[in-house]
Protein backbone atom coordinates (compact mmCIF):
# COMPACT_ATOMS: atom_id res chain seq x y z
CA UNK A 1 0.00 0.00 0.00
CA UNK A 2 1.11 3.59 -0.67
CA UNK A 3 3.17 5.31 2.00
CA UNK A 4 3.20 9.11 2.04
CA UNK A 5 4.40 11.67 4.56
CA UNK A 6 3.82 15.33 5.40
CA UNK A 7 6.86 17.60 5.34
CA UNK A 8 8.07 21.06 6.29
CA UNK A 9 7.85 22.78 2.94
CA UNK A 10 10.20 25.58 1.93
CA UNK A 11 7.94 27.94 -0.02
CA UNK A 12 7.43 31.56 -1.07
CA UNK A 13 6.06 34.21 1.24
CA UNK A 14 2.47 34.81 0.28
CA UNK A 15 2.89 38.05 -1.65
CA UNK A 16 5.68 36.69 -3.87
CA UNK A 17 4.30 33.29 -4.94
CA UNK A 18 3.32 34.39 -8.45
CA UNK A 19 6.73 36.01 -8.98
CA UNK A 20 8.63 32.92 -7.78
CA UNK A 21 6.69 30.16 -9.55
CA UNK A 22 8.03 28.88 -12.89
CA UNK A 23 7.33 26.16 -15.38
CA UNK A 24 9.24 22.90 -14.76
CA UNK A 25 12.95 23.09 -15.54
CA UNK A 26 12.69 20.56 -18.35
CA UNK A 27 9.99 22.24 -20.44
CA UNK A 28 11.95 25.45 -21.07
CA UNK A 29 15.30 25.91 -22.75
CA UNK A 30 18.12 28.14 -21.57
CA UNK A 31 17.15 31.01 -23.87
CA UNK A 32 13.57 30.98 -22.59
CA UNK A 33 14.72 30.87 -18.97
CA UNK A 34 17.17 33.74 -19.50
CA UNK A 35 14.25 36.03 -20.34
CA UNK A 36 13.34 35.94 -16.64
CA UNK A 37 16.88 36.63 -15.41
CA UNK A 38 16.14 40.18 -14.23
CA UNK A 39 13.40 38.98 -11.89
CA UNK A 40 15.28 38.28 -8.61
CA UNK A 41 12.40 36.19 -7.28
CA UNK A 42 12.08 33.85 -10.27
CA UNK A 43 12.77 30.21 -9.44
CA UNK A 44 14.71 29.63 -12.66
CA UNK A 45 17.62 31.11 -10.67
CA UNK A 46 17.53 27.75 -8.84
CA UNK A 47 16.27 25.25 -11.42
CA UNK A 48 18.13 26.76 -14.39
CA UNK A 49 21.00 28.49 -12.57
CA UNK A 50 23.01 28.68 -15.80
CA UNK A 51 21.04 31.87 -16.55
CA UNK A 52 23.25 33.63 -13.98
CA UNK A 53 26.48 32.45 -15.60
CA UNK A 54 28.22 33.30 -18.91
CA UNK A 55 26.67 31.59 -21.92
CA UNK A 56 29.80 29.55 -22.60
CA UNK A 57 29.45 27.67 -19.29
CA UNK A 58 28.28 24.07 -19.77
CA UNK A 59 24.75 23.73 -18.36
CA UNK A 60 25.80 20.46 -16.68
CA UNK A 61 28.98 21.81 -15.08
CA UNK A 62 29.49 21.72 -11.32
CA UNK A 63 29.55 25.51 -11.43
CA UNK A 64 25.87 25.55 -12.39
CA UNK A 65 24.84 23.27 -9.51
CA UNK A 66 26.86 25.31 -7.02
CA UNK A 67 25.21 28.50 -8.25
CA UNK A 68 21.81 26.84 -7.83
CA UNK A 69 22.64 26.10 -4.20
CA UNK A 70 23.85 29.65 -3.64
CA UNK A 71 20.71 31.10 -5.18
CA UNK A 72 18.43 28.88 -3.10
CA UNK A 73 20.26 29.89 0.08
CA UNK A 74 20.01 33.55 -0.94
CA UNK A 75 16.25 33.28 -1.44
CA UNK A 76 15.96 31.96 2.11
CA UNK A 77 18.24 34.65 3.58
CA UNK A 78 16.34 37.39 1.79
CA UNK A 79 13.07 35.95 3.09
CA UNK A 80 11.71 35.23 -0.37
CA UNK A 81 11.24 31.65 0.82
CA UNK A 82 10.29 30.51 4.31
CA UNK A 83 10.00 27.04 5.84
CA UNK A 84 6.92 25.75 7.61
CA UNK A 85 7.54 24.99 11.27
CA UNK A 86 5.53 21.76 11.30
CA UNK A 87 5.11 18.97 8.73
CA UNK A 88 2.13 19.67 6.49
CA UNK A 89 0.31 18.37 3.47
CA UNK A 90 -0.46 20.84 0.71
CA UNK A 91 -3.43 21.00 -1.64
CA UNK A 92 -2.71 22.18 -5.18
CA UNK A 93 -5.47 23.03 -7.64
CA UNK A 94 -4.86 23.95 -11.27
CA UNK A 95 -7.53 25.35 -13.60
CA UNK A 96 -6.84 25.42 -17.34
CA UNK A 97 -9.45 26.47 -19.90
CA UNK A 98 -12.18 26.01 -17.28
CA UNK A 99 -11.05 22.50 -16.38
CA UNK A 100 -9.97 21.87 -12.77
CA UNK A 101 -7.77 19.25 -11.12
CA UNK A 102 -6.74 19.06 -7.46
CA UNK A 103 -3.87 17.05 -6.02
CA UNK A 104 -2.18 16.39 -2.68
CA UNK A 105 1.43 17.54 -2.32
CA UNK A 106 3.32 15.16 -0.06
CA UNK A 107 6.45 13.10 0.34
CA UNK A 108 6.19 9.75 -1.49
CA UNK A 109 8.28 6.81 -0.35
CA UNK A 110 11.43 5.86 -2.26
CA UNK A 111 10.92 2.30 -0.98
CA UNK A 112 7.53 2.29 -2.70
CA UNK A 113 9.37 3.16 -5.93
CA UNK A 114 11.96 0.43 -5.37
CA UNK A 115 9.24 -2.14 -4.60
CA UNK A 116 6.92 -1.29 -7.50
CA UNK A 117 4.14 0.29 -5.45
CA UNK A 118 4.90 3.49 -7.32
CA UNK A 119 4.60 2.30 -10.92
CA UNK A 120 6.42 3.65 -13.94
CA UNK A 121 5.77 3.48 -17.67
CA UNK A 122 8.88 5.15 -19.15
CA UNK A 123 12.60 4.43 -19.37
CA UNK A 124 15.02 7.03 -18.05
CA UNK A 125 18.29 8.30 -19.52
CA UNK A 126 21.44 8.18 -17.36
CA UNK A 127 22.60 11.68 -18.33
CA UNK A 128 19.26 13.22 -17.31
CA UNK A 129 19.29 11.30 -14.03
CA UNK A 130 22.83 12.53 -13.30
CA UNK A 131 21.77 16.12 -13.91
CA UNK A 132 19.02 15.90 -11.27
CA UNK A 133 21.25 13.96 -8.87
CA UNK A 134 23.94 16.64 -9.05
CA UNK A 135 21.34 19.38 -8.61
CA UNK A 136 19.77 17.60 -5.63
CA UNK A 137 23.10 16.93 -3.91
CA UNK A 138 24.31 20.52 -4.37
CA UNK A 139 21.09 22.19 -3.19
CA UNK A 140 20.18 19.49 -0.64
CA UNK A 141 16.67 19.86 -1.94
CA UNK A 142 14.16 18.52 -4.43
CA UNK A 143 13.02 21.56 -6.35
CA UNK A 144 10.55 19.99 -8.80
CA UNK A 145 7.28 18.26 -7.90
CA UNK A 146 6.68 14.80 -9.39
CA UNK A 147 3.21 14.33 -10.90
CA UNK A 148 1.64 11.07 -9.63
CA UNK A 149 -1.86 9.68 -10.21
CA UNK A 150 -4.00 7.14 -8.38
CA UNK A 151 -7.40 5.56 -8.64
CA UNK A 152 -9.93 7.89 -7.02
CA UNK A 153 -10.43 7.46 -3.27
CA UNK A 154 -13.56 9.06 -1.80
CA UNK A 155 -12.17 9.30 1.74
CA UNK A 156 -9.08 11.26 0.69
CA UNK A 157 -11.00 13.48 -1.71
CA UNK A 158 -13.64 14.24 0.93
CA UNK A 159 -11.00 15.63 3.31
CA UNK A 160 -9.37 17.66 0.54
CA UNK A 161 -12.64 19.15 -0.75
CA UNK A 162 -13.82 20.05 2.76
CA UNK A 163 -10.51 21.78 3.48
CA UNK A 164 -10.77 23.81 0.28
CA UNK A 165 -14.28 24.96 1.21
CA UNK A 166 -13.45 25.82 4.81
CA UNK A 167 -10.03 27.50 4.44
CA UNK A 168 -8.69 30.38 2.43
CA UNK A 169 -5.88 29.46 0.03
CA UNK A 170 -2.31 30.46 0.79
CA UNK A 171 -1.66 31.29 -2.88
CA UNK A 172 -4.06 32.03 -5.70
CA UNK A 173 -2.80 33.49 -8.98
CA UNK A 174 -3.11 33.11 -12.73
CA UNK A 175 0.17 32.57 -14.58
CA UNK A 176 1.13 34.15 -17.89
CA UNK A 177 -0.15 31.11 -19.79
CA UNK A 178 -3.65 31.54 -18.36
CA UNK A 179 -3.48 28.62 -15.89
CA UNK A 180 -4.81 29.41 -12.41
CA UNK A 181 -2.77 28.01 -9.51
CA UNK A 182 -4.37 27.75 -6.05
CA UNK A 183 -2.50 26.35 -3.06
CA UNK A 184 -3.67 25.49 0.45
CA UNK A 185 -1.62 24.50 3.51
CA UNK A 186 -3.21 21.54 5.31
CA UNK A 187 -1.69 21.79 8.78
CA UNK A 188 -4.31 20.11 10.97
CA UNK A 189 -2.57 17.11 12.55
CA UNK A 190 -5.64 14.80 12.86
CA UNK A 191 -6.53 15.35 9.20
CA UNK A 192 -2.90 14.89 8.16
CA UNK A 193 -2.86 11.58 10.04
CA UNK A 194 -6.16 10.50 8.47
CA UNK A 195 -4.89 11.14 4.94
CA UNK A 196 -1.70 9.19 5.66
CA UNK A 197 -3.78 6.29 7.00
CA UNK A 198 -6.19 6.26 4.06
CA UNK A 199 -3.31 6.05 1.62
CA UNK A 200 -1.60 3.30 3.59
CA UNK A 201 -4.80 1.25 4.00
CA UNK A 202 -6.82 1.99 0.87
CA UNK A 203 -4.49 3.05 -1.96
CA UNK A 204 -2.62 0.00 -3.26
CA UNK A 205 -0.36 1.92 -5.65
CA UNK A 206 0.32 5.22 -7.38
CA UNK A 207 1.51 5.86 -10.93
CA UNK A 208 4.13 8.23 -12.29
CA UNK A 209 2.43 10.53 -14.77
CA UNK A 210 5.25 13.03 -15.28
CA UNK A 211 8.67 13.08 -13.61
CA UNK A 212 10.32 9.69 -14.16
CA UNK A 213 13.83 11.20 -14.08
CA UNK A 214 13.15 13.11 -10.86
CA UNK A 215 11.91 9.94 -9.14
CA UNK A 216 14.82 7.82 -10.39
CA UNK A 217 17.30 10.49 -9.27
CA UNK A 218 15.72 10.82 -5.83
CA UNK A 219 15.89 7.04 -5.48
CA UNK A 220 19.61 6.97 -6.27
CA UNK A 221 20.34 9.80 -3.85
CA UNK A 222 18.38 7.89 -1.20
CA UNK A 223 20.35 4.69 -1.77
CA UNK A 224 23.66 6.54 -1.74
CA UNK A 225 22.86 8.21 1.58
CA UNK A 226 21.77 4.91 3.08
CA UNK A 227 24.96 3.21 1.91
CA UNK A 228 26.98 6.01 3.50
CA UNK A 229 25.38 5.36 6.86
CA UNK A 230 23.06 8.36 6.99
CA UNK A 231 19.89 6.36 7.60
CA UNK A 232 18.99 5.65 11.21
CA UNK A 233 15.27 4.86 11.26
CA UNK A 234 14.30 4.97 7.58
CA UNK A 235 12.17 8.07 8.07
CA UNK A 236 14.84 10.65 7.20
CA UNK A 237 13.69 13.12 4.56
CA UNK A 238 15.91 11.62 1.85
CA UNK A 239 13.81 8.45 2.01
CA UNK A 240 11.00 10.35 0.27
CA UNK A 241 10.56 12.58 -2.76
CA UNK A 242 8.15 15.46 -3.26
CA UNK A 243 5.08 14.60 -5.31
CA UNK A 244 1.59 15.83 -6.09
CA UNK A 245 -0.89 12.97 -6.33
CA UNK A 246 -4.02 13.50 -8.43
CA UNK A 247 -7.15 11.33 -8.79
CA UNK A 248 -7.06 9.67 -12.22
CA UNK A 249 -10.53 11.01 -13.12
CA UNK A 250 -9.16 14.56 -12.98
CA UNK A 251 -6.04 14.01 -15.10
CA UNK A 252 -5.83 14.83 -18.77
CA UNK A 253 -3.32 13.51 -21.29
CA UNK A 254 -2.82 15.47 -24.50
CA UNK A 255 -1.71 14.03 -27.82
CA UNK A 256 2.04 13.74 -28.48
CA UNK A 257 2.54 14.04 -32.23
CA UNK A 258 5.36 13.19 -34.65
CA UNK A 259 7.12 14.98 -37.50
CA UNK A 260 9.60 13.34 -39.89
CA UNK A 261 12.39 14.89 -41.94
CA UNK A 262 12.05 12.78 -45.10
CA UNK A 263 9.99 10.05 -46.75
CA UNK A 264 12.84 7.58 -47.16
CA UNK A 265 13.36 8.52 -50.84
CA UNK A 266 9.67 8.10 -51.70
CA UNK A 267 7.61 10.73 -53.47
CA UNK A 268 4.46 11.93 -51.61
CA UNK A 269 2.12 9.99 -53.89
CA UNK A 270 4.25 6.84 -53.47
CA UNK A 271 4.18 7.25 -49.71
CA UNK A 272 0.38 7.55 -49.69
CA UNK A 273 0.08 4.35 -51.76
CA UNK A 274 2.44 2.52 -49.38
CA UNK A 275 0.32 3.63 -46.41
CA UNK A 276 -2.80 2.09 -47.95
CA UNK A 277 -1.52 -1.42 -47.21
CA UNK A 278 -2.17 -0.89 -43.49
CA UNK A 279 -4.52 2.13 -43.40
CA UNK A 280 -7.64 3.41 -45.08
CA UNK A 281 -6.34 6.77 -46.36
CA UNK A 282 -8.36 9.73 -47.60
CA UNK A 283 -7.36 13.29 -48.55
CA UNK A 284 -9.41 15.70 -46.39
CA UNK A 285 -8.00 18.95 -47.80
CA UNK A 286 -6.42 21.98 -46.16
CA UNK A 287 -8.18 21.91 -42.80
CA UNK A 288 -6.18 20.26 -40.02
CA UNK A 289 -7.38 16.77 -39.13
CA UNK A 290 -7.30 15.97 -35.41
CA UNK A 291 -8.14 12.32 -34.63
CA UNK A 292 -11.40 11.83 -32.74
CA UNK A 293 -10.92 8.20 -31.70
CA UNK A 294 -8.32 5.50 -31.24
CA UNK A 295 -6.78 3.90 -34.36
CA UNK A 296 -7.39 7.15 -36.26
CA UNK A 297 -4.51 9.36 -37.43
CA UNK A 298 -3.99 12.63 -39.23
CA UNK A 299 -1.14 13.22 -41.67
CA UNK A 300 -0.03 16.55 -43.12
CA UNK A 301 2.15 16.45 -46.21
CA UNK A 302 2.67 18.54 -49.33
CA UNK A 303 0.04 21.10 -48.29
CA UNK A 304 -2.77 18.60 -47.60
CA UNK A 305 -4.19 16.76 -44.62
CA UNK A 306 -5.03 13.07 -44.80
CA UNK A 307 -7.18 10.91 -42.56
CA UNK A 308 -5.70 7.49 -41.80
CA UNK A 309 -7.64 4.65 -40.17
CA UNK A 310 -5.68 1.56 -39.12
CA UNK A 311 -7.02 -1.62 -40.71
CA UNK A 312 -7.94 -4.64 -38.54
CA UNK A 313 -4.95 -6.90 -38.06
CA UNK A 314 -2.42 -4.06 -38.03
CA UNK A 315 -2.38 -3.94 -34.22
CA UNK A 316 -2.34 -6.41 -31.36
CA UNK A 317 -4.49 -6.75 -28.24
CA UNK A 318 -1.74 -6.32 -25.63
CA UNK A 319 -1.51 -3.01 -23.69
CA UNK A 320 1.43 -1.73 -25.77
CA UNK A 321 0.22 -3.00 -29.13
CA UNK A 322 -3.12 -1.19 -28.91
CA UNK A 323 -1.48 2.22 -28.44
CA UNK A 324 -1.83 4.46 -31.47
CA UNK A 325 1.83 5.44 -31.22
CA UNK A 326 2.76 1.73 -31.39
CA UNK A 327 0.65 1.34 -34.53
CA UNK A 328 2.29 4.38 -36.13
CA UNK A 329 5.76 3.28 -35.08
CA UNK A 330 5.40 -0.28 -36.38
CA UNK A 331 3.47 0.35 -39.61
CA UNK A 332 4.84 3.74 -40.68
CA UNK A 333 8.00 4.90 -38.94
CA UNK A 334 9.74 1.50 -38.89
CA UNK A 335 8.14 -0.26 -41.85
CA UNK A 336 8.14 2.58 -44.39
CA UNK A 337 10.62 5.16 -43.13
CA UNK A 338 13.26 2.95 -41.51
CA UNK A 339 13.06 4.92 -38.24
CA UNK A 340 13.51 2.05 -35.79
CA UNK A 341 14.66 3.84 -32.64
CA UNK A 342 12.81 7.13 -32.16
CA UNK A 343 14.87 7.82 -29.03
CA UNK A 344 18.03 8.33 -31.07
CA UNK A 345 17.02 8.78 -34.72
CA UNK A 346 17.41 12.43 -35.73
CA UNK A 347 14.93 12.03 -38.59
CA UNK A 348 11.95 12.14 -36.22
CA UNK A 349 10.88 14.79 -33.73
CA UNK A 350 8.06 15.12 -31.21
CA UNK A 351 5.47 17.89 -30.84
CA UNK A 352 3.34 18.13 -27.69
CA UNK A 353 -0.37 18.64 -28.22
CA UNK A 354 -0.31 21.88 -26.25
CA UNK A 355 1.38 23.51 -29.26
CA UNK A 356 -1.65 22.83 -31.43
CA UNK A 357 -2.12 21.54 -34.95
CA UNK A 358 -0.71 24.73 -36.39
CA UNK A 359 2.74 23.79 -35.14
CA UNK A 360 2.63 20.58 -37.19
CA UNK A 361 1.75 22.47 -40.35
CA UNK A 362 4.40 25.09 -39.62
CA UNK A 363 7.17 22.48 -39.32
CA UNK A 364 6.19 20.96 -42.67
CA UNK A 365 5.41 24.16 -44.59
CA UNK A 366 8.81 25.56 -43.61
CA UNK A 367 10.41 22.53 -45.35
CA UNK A 368 12.11 21.60 -42.07
CA UNK A 369 10.04 18.41 -42.08
CA UNK A 370 8.48 16.33 -44.84
CA UNK A 371 5.38 15.09 -43.01
CA UNK A 372 3.55 15.38 -39.70
CA UNK A 373 1.31 12.86 -37.92
CA UNK A 374 -1.38 13.77 -35.40
CA UNK A 375 -2.40 11.10 -32.89
CA UNK A 376 -5.28 10.39 -30.55
CA UNK A 377 -4.06 10.78 -26.94
CA UNK A 378 -3.31 7.89 -24.61
CA UNK A 379 -5.95 7.41 -21.89
CA UNK A 380 -5.27 7.15 -18.17
CA UNK A 381 -6.76 3.64 -18.34
CA UNK A 382 -4.15 2.66 -20.93
CA UNK A 383 -1.33 4.23 -18.91
CA UNK A 384 -2.39 2.34 -15.76
CA UNK A 385 -2.74 -0.95 -17.67
CA UNK A 386 0.77 -0.64 -19.12
CA UNK A 387 2.30 0.29 -15.76
CA UNK A 388 0.44 -2.59 -14.07
CA UNK A 389 1.78 -5.03 -16.65
CA UNK A 390 5.36 -3.85 -16.06
CA UNK A 391 5.68 -2.78 -19.69
CA UNK A 392 7.27 0.44 -20.95
CA UNK A 393 5.55 2.88 -23.27
CA UNK A 394 7.19 4.05 -26.47
CA UNK A 395 9.11 7.31 -25.93
CA UNK A 396 7.14 10.57 -25.89
CA UNK A 397 3.75 8.90 -25.60
CA UNK A 398 2.10 11.21 -23.05
CA UNK A 399 1.92 14.97 -22.63
CA UNK A 400 0.23 16.12 -19.42
CA UNK A 401 -1.32 19.55 -19.03
CA UNK A 402 -1.45 21.75 -17.11
CA UNK A 403 2.11 21.67 -15.81
CA UNK A 404 2.84 21.89 -12.07
CA UNK A 405 4.84 24.99 -11.21
CA UNK A 406 8.32 24.74 -9.72
CA UNK A 407 9.02 26.92 -6.70
CA UNK A 408 5.64 26.75 -4.94
CA UNK A 409 7.07 24.28 -2.44
CA UNK A 410 10.56 22.81 -2.10
CA UNK A 411 11.37 19.58 -0.29
CA UNK A 412 14.63 19.84 1.65
CA UNK A 413 16.81 16.80 2.36
HELIX and SHEET records of a PDB file:
HELIX    1   1 UNK A   14  UNK A   16  5                                   3    
HELIX    2   2 UNK A   17  UNK A   20  1                                   4    
HELIX    3   3 UNK A   25  UNK A   27  5                                   3    
HELIX    4   4 UNK A   30  UNK A   34  1                                   5    
HELIX    5   5 UNK A   44  UNK A   47  1                                   4    
HELIX    6   6 UNK A   49  UNK A   52  5                                   4    
HELIX    7   7 UNK A   62  UNK A   77  1                                  16    
HELIX    8   8 UNK A  110  UNK A  114  1                                   5    
HELIX    9   9 UNK A  126  UNK A  139  1                                  14    
HELIX   10  10 UNK A  154  UNK A  166  1                                  13    
HELIX   11  11 UNK A  189  UNK A  202  1                                  14    
HELIX   12  12 UNK A  212  UNK A  227  1                                  16    
HELIX   13  13 UNK A  237  UNK A  239  5                                   3    
HELIX   14  14 UNK A  248  UNK A  250  5                                   3    
HELIX   15  15 UNK A  268  UNK A  275  1                                   8    
HELIX   16  16 UNK A  324  UNK A  328  1                                   5    
HELIX   17  17 UNK A  329  UNK A  334  3                                   6    
HELIX   18  18 UNK A  353  UNK A  355  5                                   3    
HELIX   19  19 UNK A  357  UNK A  365  1                                   9    
HELIX   20  20 UNK A  380  UNK A  389  1                                  10    
SHEET    1   A 5 UNK A   4  UNK A   5  0                                        
SHEET    2   A 5 UNK A  99  UNK A 109 -1                                        
SHEET    3   A 5 UNK A  89  UNK A  96 -1                                        
SHEET    4   A 5 UNK A 180  UNK A 186 -1                                        
SHEET    5   A 5 UNK A 171  UNK A 174 -1                                        
SHEET    1   B 6 UNK A   4  UNK A   5  0                                        
SHEET    2   B 6 UNK A  99  UNK A 109 -1                                        
SHEET    3   B 6 UNK A 240  UNK A 247 -1                                        
SHEET    4   B 6 UNK A 146  UNK A 150  1                                        
SHEET    5   B 6 UNK A 206  UNK A 210 -1                                        
SHEET    6   B 6 UNK A 118  UNK A 119  1                                        
SHEET    1   C 2 UNK A  10  UNK A  12  0                                        
SHEET    2   C 2 UNK A  81  UNK A  83 -1                                        
SHEET    1   D 2 UNK A 141  UNK A 142  0                                        
SHEET    2   D 2 UNK A 411  UNK A 412 -1                                        
SHEET    1   E 2 UNK A 253  UNK A 254  0                                        
SHEET    2   E 2 UNK A 399  UNK A 400 -1                                        
SHEET    1   F 6 UNK A 279  UNK A 285  0                                        
SHEET    2   F 6 UNK A 304  UNK A 310 -1                                        
SHEET    3   F 6 UNK A 296  UNK A 301 -1                                        
SHEET    4   F 6 UNK A 371  UNK A 375 -1                                        
SHEET    5   F 6 UNK A 256  UNK A 260 -1                                        
SHEET    6   F 6 UNK A 348  UNK A 352 -1                                        
END                                                                             
